[in-house]
Amino acid sequence: MNAVLELAEKAWRGEPVPEYHRGEPARAGLAEVAEGIGMWPGFGNAFCIRAERGPVLFDTGSAPSAEALHAAVRGYDGRPLRFAVYSHGHIDHVSGVGPFDAEADAAGRPRPVVVAHEAVAARFDRYVRTAGYNEVINRRQFGSSELRWPRSYRYPDQTYRDSMELHLGDAALRLFHAKGETDDHTWAYLPERRTLLTGDLFIWVAPNAGNPQKVQRHPAEWAAALRTMAGTGAEVLLPGHGLPIVGADRVRTALNETAEFLESLVEQTLALMNAGARLDEAVHAVRPPAHLADRPYLQPVYDEPEFVVRNVWRLYGGWYDGDPAHLKPAPADRLAAALAELCGGASALSARARAAAEQGDLRLAGHLAELAVQAAPDDAGAHGARAEINLARVAEERSTMAKGVFRWAAAESRAALSGGDTVEELQRLSGTAFKIGL
């Protein structure tokens, strides 16, 4: 058994495993994880399928790893790459085709055919229009001061709407569209090899169905896709992130339980919406099924359930949260100034925020510290409290998304105190800036 499959076995048992895409498995290149399928264990996984008509890539990884991926694929199968399939348009899955194109151009032969769902092109168009915004939110989300959002993309050559089949000679790669983390998602099945390639419909953590800084997710459709995949009878699951799952029972269990996780959040939220509840009530009342709490592939270490609740609300009910004061609110600084006046100034708000934090109520402390800074944006004491409280929240939270937002807020206030730059403060807070595979 190779290193990747050994780690996969440990992960299934719930044992801690190293970041496989940074350690020895990554340096070892492609690891064969199923019949004729090599896994490139990057930040976003890529899989090379050996087939009679030439090798096929399912996902192509991130730009920094493109040359290394190319070398690994050429070592695994020296023939020209025939197809590259994008599971969806996120940049850690679509940024590795360049070296294969360049190789084909230099040899005077056709480039590999890039295949994707028809909505991927529209995503790339949107990314170009919102490049600055995506740079800001991804720096904030991942705590990276160095991230640069790409301005150009390798668009697909061939697209499909509902399903299609790539004929590989000795095998067929069946592609299916599903909404989930994105609206342009493709999952694939190799029936001859009983192998399922899920893309980011399965990522070994709680589903990324609620990201607070990104566009709409589709948790009900996501759950339906997971149920469909569970019905294939696949014996191997190859995910967009994380490690393989080997064994038909394990594959079916992981997919069905992830579907149940999402279905429960959706149904609980809709029940409260139908009863006339406000969003605030739903956020604090809805919980995932307790019997799934210990599953290693459902831990809230990237996204988290209360963010999914908000996305369900947005999908079915729009942005109004049920609080009439939020429909046409006063500017935040005016509200904060009025509250500060009532309680004795921004310093009183800051003191109360610190007291709440000391009592362990970091949610309340966060509100009060934010109000203090909004009421008095030049007040050093208010910024000091805001920085301290948000750093305490970073330490308490599990999810990448929550940590990123709170770390950024702390960096903003530290920059206000030092007269420096938020990005520089973020780098100091992060130690060595966290580099993601984009």
Order of alpha helices (4+ residues) and beta strands (2+ residues): alpha-alpha-beta-beta-beta-beta-alpha-beta-alpha-beta-alpha-alpha-beta-beta-beta-beta-beta-alpha-beta-beta-alpha-alpha-alpha-alpha-alpha-alpha-alpha-alpha-alpha
